Amino acid sequence: MVSKVVWLDRAERDLENLHDYIARDNPTAATRYVKALRNACRRLVDYPLSGKAFDDRYRVIIYRNHLVFHRYDPARKVVTVVRVVDGRRDLAGGINQLGL
């Protein structure tokens, strides 16, 4: 079991930008979506290796249209959420394209 899930500043900004984008049309839906995405990430406490391996450092869980990139440090028992990106993006450029 993981002791905590930590969100990097970049991932927090991703959520803020996502919220702002959705809120242009529907502020209530924006708040609800971001809250549900965060709740989905709370499961990482019990299942730190959730999702699919993206490369040798990162794993990805999918929440609706978004990819949540995270990594697990078993020595510290910490999951770090690194980025939240739109899953419809072309990620053919790999991890460098995401600024990880």
C-alpha positions in Angstrom: 0.0 0.0 0.0 1.2 3.5 -0.8 1.6 6.1 1.8 0.4 9.0 -0.4 -0.2 10.3 -3.9 1.7 13.5 -4.7 0.7 15.9 -7.6 3.6 17.8 -9.2 3.0 21.4 -9.9 2.8 20.7 -13.6 0.0 18.2 -13.1 -1.9 20.6 -10.9 -1.6 23.3 -13.7 -2.8 20.7 -16.2 -5.9 20.2 -14.0 -6.4 24.0 -13.6 -6.2 24.5 -17.4 -8.6 21.6 -18.0 -11.0 23.1 -15.6 -10.8 26.5 -17.2 -11.3 25.1 -20.6 -14.4 23.1 -19.7 -15.7 26.0 -17.5 -16.0 28.3 -20.6 -19.1 26.3 -21.5 -20.2 24.8 -18.2 -18.5 25.7 -14.8 -20.5 23.1 -12.9 -19.4 20.3 -15.3 -15.8 21.5 -15.1 -15.7 21.2 -11.3 -17.4 17.8 -11.5 -15.0 16.5 -14.1 -11.9 17.6 -12.4 -13.1 16.2 -9.0 -14.0 12.9 -10.6 -10.5 12.7 -12.2 -8.9 13.4 -8.9 -11.0 10.7 -7.3 -10.0 8.2 -10.0 -6.3 9.0 -9.1 -7.0 8.3 -5.4 -7.2 4.6 -6.3 -3.4 4.8 -6.9 -3.0 4.5 -3.1 -4.3 0.9 -3.2 -3.1 0.1 -6.7 0.1 2.1 -7.4 0.9 0.1 -10.5 -2.5 0.8 -12.1 -2.6 1.5 -15.8 -0.4 0.7 -18.6 3.4 1.1 -18.8 4.2 4.1 -21.0 7.9 3.6 -20.8 10.4 2.4 -18.2 9.6 5.3 -15.8 5.9 6.2 -16.3 2.6 4.5 -16.2 -0.7 5.9 -17.6 -4.2 5.6 -16.3 -7.1 6.7 -18.5 -9.9 8.8 -17.2 -12.5 9.4 -20.0 -10.5 11.5 -22.5 -7.5 12.2 -20.4 -4.2 10.3 -19.7 -2.8 10.6 -16.2 1.0 10.0 -16.2 2.3 8.8 -12.9 5.3 7.0 -11.4 5.6 4.8 -8.3 8.6 4.8 -5.9 8.3 1.6 -3.9 11.1 2.6 -1.6 9.3 5.7 -0.5 5.8 4.2 -1.1 4.8 7.3 -3.0 2.9 7.7 -6.3 3.7 10.9 -8.1 1.2 12.2 -10.7 3.3 14.0 -13.2 1.0 15.1 -16.0 -2.6 15.1 -17.1 -3.0 15.3 -20.9 -5.8 15.0 -23.4 -5.7 11.5 -24.7 -6.7 12.7 -28.2 -3.3 14.3 -28.6 -0.8 12.7 -30.9 1.9 11.3 -28.6 4.0 9.8 -31.4 6.8 12.2 -30.3 7.0 10.3 -27.1 7.7 11.4 -23.6 9.8 14.4 -24.5 6.8 16.0 -26.2 5.1 16.0 -22.8 7.9 17.8 -21.0 8.4 14.9 -18.5 
